Amino acid sequence: MSHPAPSLAAEEGGLAPTRRTSLPGNLVRGALIGTVETVPGVSGGTVALVVGIYDQLIGSASELISAFRALLLGPNRIEGFKKHAANVEWRVVIPVMIGMVAALLLIAGPMEHLVENHPELMRAIFFGMVVGSVWVPLSLAGKGWTWADWLLGIGAALVAFFLVSIPSTTLEPQPWIIILAASVAVSALLLPGLSGSFILLTIGLYQPTLRAVDNLDFGYLGLFFLGAILGMIVIVKALQKLLEHHHRGTMIALAGLMIGALRSLWPWQDDDRNLNAPADDWGILLMAGLAGLIAVVILLVVDNRLAARKGQ
């Protein structure tokens, strides 16, 4: 199985090449991202990386932020806005956003039920999916790792392992807490390996947020959206610079984050996130994990063949 290889620009530190994608395909990609963002422990950034639109989404988000900054701060407001807006890959961004929102509205309620009532099974499925997904950033990072590369990957894995080991707390959903939590959660959404839903679960706002989506609580959702915008402004520019100038190192770090974050998806753990040995249901959960891994492999194969047909 192969994946579109990084371009020369990527090998020298630049962004990977822009790939052609279809509108229906991008709707499906957005739906996949929205679906996994409802699951603690799985990152929408992981899916974006797996389906080959991660660089495009980060670059487009950065251009959109620059467009509105130019509109607000000038000096040439309209010209600056048009210049940056023209660089946004709207054929990717619009259908992906539509697919994400549709999936969130349809999946939030059922996913809350599944995670609450079948936590071990859901963690096993997504453990397998993330294991299969790690191959993508590793392949994009290329071969011939140096000691610095290994240290970077191991360091990122340890950071993620520590972050997902923090015991959960419960906070009252006050406006300022919702805004702050959303800004942190959207940052995690953009980083493969770190789950925005898991961040919300850690601070006790996971179920209130899913409930707000399911019940269309626009007051809560408005505050959450404001926080998400603030968090995105801060992190998107940094990610774009890293992808442009340190693409290999960024992929290695992302792979490390994904590996370290697997701790949060270990099926056997208690309410305080202490890891336990496999229980009597290990056979069923192993099969569930393999099913998740196979699903990702199939997705990679299909996406790779579609890209090959388009000449990528």
Salt bridges, closest charged atoms under 4 A:
ASP55 OD2 - HIS247 NE2 3.24
GLU63 OE1 - HIS84 ND1 2.96
ASP149 OD2 - ARG248 NH2 2.97
GLU244 OE1 - HIS245 NE2 3.71
ASP303 OD2 - ARG19 NH1 3.01
ASP303 OD1 - ARG29 NH2 2.66
